[in-house]
Amino acid sequence: MSHVVITGANRGIGLELARLYQREGWQVTGVCRQSSPELEEVAAQVIDNIDVTQEKDVRRLATVLEGKTIDLLINNAGVLKDEVLGELDFDSIRLQMEVNAIAPLRICEALLPNMQRGSKIANITSRMGSMGDNDSGGRYGYRASKAAFNAFGRSLAIDLKGRGIAVAQLHPGFVNTRMVNFGGLISPEDSAAGLAQRIAELNLENSGSFWHSNGEQLPW
């Protein structure tokens, strides 16, 4: 049975991905700060009380998963804040860099021993991290953190190709979740289906690419 590990799996896109892979017969490990009844219904294993920004928590995650092969790692945990030029909150910007960029890189490194040739890493990023697609400004912390995450993902794809591990940067779309006050344009279910299709199509030839869940290749 294939094994998927999903961070931020207790709600939103992460929960829908957990549901989707469980329906498809995968063993699902959900990682989160606080579990939910919905996640516990579908996950074979829930590892909660994990703050992805804390090294000790990531070490505990690696310890719990020691010896278990991971066929797919989905780095989904993230945070979205807003900043206004002239009133920038640098603590907010720093937090977003920690959660959205540094934390998933830390998780990738910690769980690399669990991955083998044919494993995949799917990084749930955002088109707001695209330099070429930025025509509206603002969101300094979120944009910068996702741009950094994209740079990390691109380097991971290059460094892991020789090990047979493919990596994708995936934009889920403007999804109707709590993160955007339920003001999104597509449902978590539709987003998860699109993301899963992109993940299924991921291979060593297209590793390191930046995709929208609808299949559109996005500019860096």
TIDO-958496 format. One record per residue: residue in one letter; x, y negated, z negated of N, C-alpha, C in turn. Coordinates in pm, whole numbers, always signed. Example, Ala and Ser with C-alpha at 12.3 -4.5 7.8 and 13.67 -1.06 7.14 Angstrom:
code n.xx n.yy n.zz ca.xx ca.yy ca.zz c.xx c.yy c.zz
A +1319 +569 -780 +1230 +450 -780 +1320 +330 -780 $
S +1285 +225 -708 +1367 +106 -714 +1290 -3 -787 $
This chain:
code n.xx n.yy n.zz ca.xx ca.yy ca.zz c.xx c.yy c.zz
M +84 +119 +0 +0 +0 +0 +88 -125 +0 $
S +60 -217 +92 +137 -341 +98 +108 -428 -25 $
H +208 -505 -66 +199 -584 -188 +220 -731 -157 $
V +122 -815 -197 +132 -959 -179 +134 -1027 -314 $
V +224 -1123 -330 +232 -1206 -450 +192 -1347 -410 $
I +93 -1403 -481 +40 -1535 -448 +50 -1625 -570 $
T +117 -1739 -557 +119 -1836 -666 -1 -1930 -653 $
G -43 -1986 -766 -162 -2071 -765 -284 -1996 -719 $
A -297 -1870 -768 -399 -1779 -714 -532 -1784 -787 $
N -543 -1865 -890 -663 -1860 -973 -782 -1935 -916 $
R -760 -2020 -812 -872 -2096 -756 -834 -2145 -615 $
G -931 -2206 -547 -905 -2270 -419 -852 -2176 -313 $
I -756 -2226 -236 -700 -2148 -125 -633 -2022 -176 $
G -561 -2032 -286 -493 -1915 -341 -589 -1803 -375 $
L -702 -1837 -435 -802 -1736 -470 -862 -1674 -345 $
E -890 -1755 -244 -947 -1699 -120 -847 -1608 -49 $
L -719 -1643 -54 -618 -1554 +3 -613 -1423 -76 $
A -625 -1430 -207 -627 -1309 -290 -746 -1221 -251 $
R -861 -1283 -236 -980 -1207 -197 -962 -1142 -60 $
L -909 -1219 +34 -891 -1168 +170 -797 -1048 +172 $
Y -683 -1060 +107 -586 -949 +111 -637 -829 +32 $
Q -713 -852 -74 -771 -739 -147 -869 -663 -59 $
R -951 -738 +17 -1045 -672 +108 -973 -591 +214 $
E -855 -638 +254 -780 -568 +358 -695 -454 +303 $
G -709 -426 +174 -644 -309 +116 -506 -333 +59 $
W -468 -459 +42 -339 -490 -17 -346 -484 -169 $
Q -234 -457 -230 -219 -476 -374 -188 -623 -397 $
V -272 -690 -473 -259 -834 -495 -207 -862 -635 $
T -99 -939 -641 -50 -994 -768 -75 -1144 -765 $
G -159 -1190 -858 -190 -1332 -867 -108 -1397 -977 $
V -42 -1507 -943 +42 -1580 -1037 -22 -1716 -1061 $
C -33 -1757 -1186 -100 -1883 -1216 -66 -1929 -1357 $
R -101 -2053 -1385 -86 -2104 -1522 -196 -2049 -1611 $
Q -318 -2048 -1560 -432 -1998 -1637 -517 -1911 -1546 $
S -543 -1790 -1588 -619 -1697 -1506 -765 -1741 -1498 $
S -839 -1673 -1410 -983 -1698 -1395 -1053 -1565 -1377 $
P -1179 -1556 -1416 -1253 -1431 -1395 -1256 -1390 -1249 $
E -1264 -1490 -1159 -1270 -1461 -1016 -1141 -1394 -968 $
L -1027 -1441 -1017 -901 -1379 -979 -890 -1239 -1036 $
E -931 -1221 -1160 -918 -1089 -1224 -1005 -984 -1157 $
E -1109 -1028 -1085 -1194 -934 -1012 -1123 -872 -893 $
V -1027 -945 -834 -967 -898 -709 -820 -860 -721 $
A -751 -914 -819 -607 -889 -830 -580 -759 -905 $
A -488 -680 -852 -444 -560 -924 -362 -600 -1045 $
Q -297 -716 -1038 -214 -765 -1147 -223 -917 -1150 $
V -244 -972 -1270 -243 -1116 -1290 -129 -1149 -1385 $
I -42 -1239 -1342 +68 -1285 -1427 +39 -1432 -1455 $
D -14 -1460 -1575 -53 -1597 -1605 +45 -1661 -1703 $
N +14 -1780 -1745 +103 -1861 -1829 +237 -1886 -1760 $
I +232 -1896 -1628 +352 -1926 -1549 +346 -2070 -1501 $
D +435 -2152 -1554 +455 -2288 -1503 +571 -2280 -1404 $
V +542 -2297 -1275 +642 -2273 -1172 +758 -2371 -1179 $
T +744 -2478 -1255 +854 -2574 -1268 +951 -2536 -1379 $
Q +916 -2434 -1457 +1000 -2396 -1572 +1084 -2273 -1540 $
E +1214 -2288 -1550 +1304 -2178 -1517 +1275 -2053 -1600 $
K +1245 -2072 -1728 +1219 -1956 -1814 +1094 -1880 -1769 $
D +993 -1952 -1721 +872 -1885 -1674 +898 -1809 -1544 $
V +977 -1868 -1456 +1011 -1799 -1331 +1096 -1677 -1360 $
R +1185 -1686 -1458 +1263 -1568 -1498 +1171 -1459 -1551 $
R +1069 -1497 -1629 +974 -1397 -1680 +896 -1335 -1566 $
L +856 -1416 -1468 +788 -1363 -1351 +874 -1258 -1282 $
A +1001 -1289 -1262 +1092 -1194 -1197 +1107 -1066 -1279 $
T +1110 -1080 -1410 +1123 -963 -1497 +1001 -873 -1487 $
V +881 -932 -1489 +757 -854 -1478 +752 -779 -1345 $
L +803 -842 -1239 +797 -781 -1107 +921 -698 -1072 $
E +1013 -686 -1164 +1138 -615 -1136 +1110 -473 -1084 $
G +1174 -439 -973 +1161 -306 -916 +1041 -288 -824 $
K +957 -391 -812 +838 -381 -727 +865 -450 -593 $
T +847 -380 -485 +868 -438 -353 +760 -542 -323 $
I +800 -655 -271 +707 -759 -228 +711 -766 -75 $
D +599 -731 -12 +590 -737 +133 +559 -878 +182 $
L +487 -954 +99 +450 -1090 +136 +447 -1176 +10 $
L +523 -1285 +14 +521 -1385 -93 +455 -1510 -37 $
I +347 -1554 -101 +278 -1676 -60 +299 -1782 -168 $
N +379 -1883 -135 +402 -1995 -226 +291 -2097 -203 $
N +189 -2090 -289 +70 -2171 -270 +52 -2278 -378 $
A +111 -2260 -494 +91 -2356 -604 +137 -2494 -563 $
G +57 -2595 -593 +94 -2731 -557 +13 -2833 -633 $
V +55 -2959 -621 -14 -3069 -688 -17 -3189 -593 $
L -128 -3261 -595 -146 -3380 -511 -179 -3499 -599 $
K -96 -3601 -592 -120 -3728 -661 -117 -3839 -557 $
D -164 -3956 -597 -163 -4071 -507 -84 -4184 -571 $
E -13 -4259 -488 +62 -4374 -538 +34 -4494 -449 $
V +34 -4610 -509 +8 -4735 -437 +136 -4817 -438 $
L +179 -4858 -320 +299 -4940 -309 +281 -5068 -391 $
G +381 -5098 -471 +373 -5209 -564 +340 -5166 -704 $
E +284 -5045 -716 +251 -4988 -847 +293 -4841 -850 $
L +409 -4812 -793 +452 -4673 -780 +478 -4610 -917 $
D +429 -4489 -932 +450 -4410 -1054 +559 -4308 -1021 $
F +681 -4337 -1064 +792 -4250 -1028 +790 -4118 -1104 $
D +726 -4115 -1219 +707 -3987 -1287 +617 -3896 -1206 $
S +514 -3953 -1145 +424 -3876 -1059 +498 -3823 -937 $
I +580 -3908 -877 +658 -3866 -761 +753 -3753 -799 $
R +818 -3767 -913 +912 -3665 -961 +840 -3533 -987 $
L +721 -3538 -1047 +642 -3417 -1074 +609 -3345 -944 $
Q +567 -3420 -844 +531 -3356 -717 +652 -3292 -650 $
M +768 -3355 -661 +889 -3293 -608 +918 -3162 -680 $
E +899 -3161 -810 +926 -3040 -890 +830 -2927 -852 $
V +700 -2958 -846 +599 -2855 -822 +597 -2811 -676 $
N +597 -2907 -585 +572 -2877 -444 +695 -2832 -366 $
A +814 -2866 -414 +936 -2834 -337 +1033 -2747 -415 $
I +1076 -2794 -531 +1180 -2723 -605 +1128 -2590 -659 $
A +1006 -2590 -712 +951 -2468 -773 +941 -2352 -674 $
P +884 -2371 -554 +878 -2257 -462 +1015 -2207 -417 $
L +1111 -2298 -407 +1247 -2254 -374 +1303 -2169 -487 $
R +1277 -2211 -611 +1322 -2133 -726 +1257 -1994 -727 $
I +1129 -1989 -694 +1058 -1861 -691 +1114 -1771 -581 $
C +1139 -1828 -465 +1196 -1748 -356 +1327 -1685 -399 $
E +1415 -1764 -459 +1544 -1709 -499 +1528 -1602 -607 $
A +1438 -1625 -702 +1418 -1530 -811 +1362 -1397 -762 $
L +1279 -1401 -657 +1211 -1279 -611 +1276 -1216 -488 $
L +1387 -1273 -442 +1455 -1213 -326 +1494 -1067 -348 $
P +1536 -1027 -469 +1569 -885 -488 +1452 -791 -463 $
N +1329 -845 -467 +1210 -762 -445 +1175 -749 -297 $
M +1244 -826 -212 +1208 -830 -71 +1304 -748 +13 $
Q +1251 -693 +119 +1329 -604 +204 +1307 -643 +350 $
R +1378 -577 +440 +1360 -603 +583 +1213 -581 +619 $
G +1154 -681 +683 +1012 -674 +717 +925 -754 +623 $
S +977 -794 +508 +900 -880 +417 +884 -1019 +479 $
K +785 -1091 +429 +757 -1225 +480 +737 -1323 +364 $
I +771 -1450 +392 +744 -1559 +298 +658 -1660 +370 $
A +541 -1690 +312 +451 -1792 +367 +445 -1909 +270 $
N +494 -2023 +313 +496 -2142 +231 +379 -2232 +269 $
I +286 -2251 +175 +170 -2335 +203 +210 -2480 +179 $
T +235 -2549 +287 +283 -2686 +284 +170 -2778 +328 $
S +202 -2887 +395 +100 -2980 +443 +154 -3056 +564 $
R +66 -3090 +657 +108 -3173 +769 +145 -3313 +721 $
M +107 -3348 +596 +148 -3476 +539 +297 -3480 +512 $
G +363 -3366 +519 +508 -3362 +509 +578 -3383 +642 $
S +500 -3400 +749 +556 -3420 +881 +595 -3566 +901 $
M +719 -3592 +944 +762 -3727 +978 +692 -3773 +1107 $
G +687 -3686 +1206 +630 -3722 +1335 +481 -3745 +1331 $
D +412 -3688 +1230 +267 -3696 +1223 +219 -3806 +1128 $
N +312 -3875 +1064 +275 -3977 +965 +242 -4109 +1034 $
D +113 -4138 +1047 +71 -4265 +1106 -19 -4344 +1012 $
S -22 -4303 +884 -109 -4373 +790 -38 -4416 +662 $
G +87 -4372 +642 +162 -4416 +525 +107 -4363 +394 $
G +153 -4426 +284 +104 -4389 +151 +144 -4250 +106 $
R +83 -4207 -6 +107 -4074 -62 +256 -4042 -67 $
Y +334 -4131 -126 +479 -4120 -123 +530 -3990 -184 $
G +481 -3956 -301 +529 -3835 -367 +489 -3709 -294 $
Y +364 -3703 -249 +316 -3583 -182 +386 -3564 -48 $
R +393 -3671 +31 +460 -3661 +160 +607 -3619 +144 $
A +676 -3684 +52 +819 -3655 +34 +840 -3513 -16 $
S +755 -3469 -108 +772 -3334 -163 +744 -3227 -58 $
K +645 -3250 +27 +616 -3152 +130 +721 -3155 +242 $
A +777 -3274 +269 +886 -3282 +366 +1007 -3205 +314 $
A +1037 -3220 +185 +1147 -3144 +125 +1118 -2994 +131 $
F +995 -2956 +102 +955 -2816 +107 +973 -2761 +248 $
N +938 -2842 +349 +958 -2798 +486 +1106 -2777 +517 $
A +1191 -2866 +467 +1335 -2851 +488 +1386 -2725 +420 $
F +1339 -2700 +299 +1378 -2577 +229 +1334 -2454 +307 $
G +1211 -2457 +356 +1159 -2342 +428 +1235 -2314 +556 $
R +1272 -2421 +625 +1349 -2405 +749 +1484 -2341 +720 $
S +1550 -2386 +613 +1679 -2327 +576 +1663 -2182 +532 $
L +1557 -2153 +457 +1532 -2015 +416 +1517 -1924 +538 $
A +1444 -1973 +639 +1424 -1891 +759 +1556 -1858 +826 $
I +1645 -1955 +831 +1776 -1933 +893 +1860 -1836 +810 $
D +1862 -1860 +679 +1947 -1780 +591 +1898 -1638 +573 $
L +1766 -1617 +587 +1709 -1484 +562 +1687 -1402 +689 $
K +1712 -1462 +804 +1688 -1388 +929 +1774 -1263 +936 $
G +1897 -1274 +893 +1986 -1158 +895 +1941 -1046 +805 $
R +1861 -1077 +704 +1807 -975 +615 +1674 -919 +665 $
G +1626 -975 +778 +1501 -926 +834 +1378 -981 +765 $
I +1391 -1097 +698 +1279 -1160 +627 +1237 -1286 +703 $
A +1112 -1292 +744 +1060 -1406 +820 +991 -1505 +726 $
V +1002 -1634 +762 +950 -1742 +679 +868 -1838 +765 $
A +751 -1879 +715 +669 -1978 +786 +627 -2089 +694 $
Q +621 -2211 +749 +562 -2326 +681 +421 -2342 +738 $
L +319 -2337 +652 +181 -2332 +698 +96 -2442 +635 $
H +32 -2521 +721 -62 -2623 +677 -202 -2561 +673 $
P -271 -2565 +558 -399 -2495 +548 -516 -2566 +612 $
G -496 -2694 +652 -608 -2776 +695 -655 -2863 +580 $
F -752 -2950 +607 -809 -3037 +503 -922 -2957 +437 $
V -885 -2887 +330 -971 -2783 +274 -1055 -2839 +159 $
N -1177 -2794 +152 -1273 -2841 +53 -1246 -2776 -83 $
T -1148 -2828 -155 -1110 -2775 -285 -1104 -2886 -389 $
R -1082 -2846 -512 -1073 -2942 -622 -958 -3041 -601 $
M -850 -2997 -535 -734 -3084 -515 -772 -3212 -443 $
V -872 -3205 -352 -915 -3324 -278 -1056 -3365 -319 $
N -1092 -3330 -445 -1224 -3365 -499 -1338 -3312 -411 $
F -1314 -3194 -354 -1413 -3125 -271 -1461 -3212 -154 $
G -1367 -3292 -101 -1399 -3377 +12 -1340 -3329 +143 $
G -1298 -3202 +148 -1234 -3150 +268 -1329 -3122 +381 $
L -1272 -3082 +494 -1350 -3060 +616 -1375 -2913 +647 $
I -1294 -2823 +589 -1316 -2680 +614 -1322 -2607 +481 $
S -1383 -2490 +482 -1399 -2412 +359 -1270 -2338 +325 $
P -1250 -2305 +198 -1135 -2222 +162 -1135 -2088 +235 $
E -1253 -2034 +260 -1261 -1906 +330 -1208 -1917 +472 $
D -1248 -2024 +543 -1199 -2042 +680 -1050 -2070 +683 $
S -1004 -2149 +586 -861 -2177 +579 -782 -2050 +554 $
A -827 -1969 +459 -757 -1844 +427 -751 -1752 +546 $
A -861 -1744 +622 -864 -1658 +741 -761 -1704 +843 $
G -754 -1836 +865 -655 -1889 +959 -513 -1867 +912 $
L -489 -1890 +785 -355 -1868 +729 -313 -1722 +743 $
A -405 -1631 +713 -373 -1488 +723 -341 -1448 +866 $
Q -409 -1510 +963 -380 -1481 +1104 -240 -1529 +1142 $
R -204 -1649 +1094 -69 -1700 +1121 +36 -1611 +1056 $
I +8 -1563 +936 +102 -1475 +867 +117 -1343 +941 $
A +6 -1290 +992 +11 -1165 +1068 +96 -1182 +1193 $
E +94 -1301 +1253 +169 -1328 +1376 +315 -1364 +1348 $
L +350 -1387 +1223 +486 -1426 +1187 +584 -1312 +1211 $
N +696 -1344 +1276 +801 -1245 +1298 +935 -1317 +1300 $
L +1042 -1243 +1323 +1175 -1303 +1319 +1198 -1398 +1436 $
E +1123 -1383 +1544 +1140 -1471 +1659 +1081 -1610 +1632 $
N +966 -1616 +1564 +906 -1747 +1537 +927 -1794 +1393 $
S +1011 -1722 +1320 +1042 -1760 +1182 +1099 -1901 +1178 $
G +1060 -1977 +1076 +1107 -2113 +1061 +1019 -2216 +1127 $
S +906 -2175 +1183 +815 -2267 +1249 +716 -2329 +1149 $
F +652 -2437 +1192 +558 -2515 +1111 +424 -2511 +1182 $
W +326 -2442 +1121 +199 -2416 +1189 +81 -2469 +1109 $
H -19 -2517 +1179 -152 -2542 +1125 -222 -2407 +1114 $
S -313 -2394 +1019 -387 -2267 +1007 -467 -2235 +1131 $
N -498 -2336 +1214 -576 -2311 +1336 -490 -2265 +1453 $
G -357 -2252 +1431 -267 -2203 +1534 -186 -2310 +1602 $
E -216 -2436 +1576 -141 -2547 +1636 -1 -2555 +1573 $
Q +103 -2569 +1657 +237 -2590 +1604 +253 -2738 +1574 $
L +300 -2769 +1453 +306 -2906 +1406 +447 -2963 +1421 $
P +458 -3094 +1440 +591 -3158 +1451 +653 -3175 +1314 $
W +785 -3171 +1311 +854 -3194 +1184 +848 -3343 +1147 $
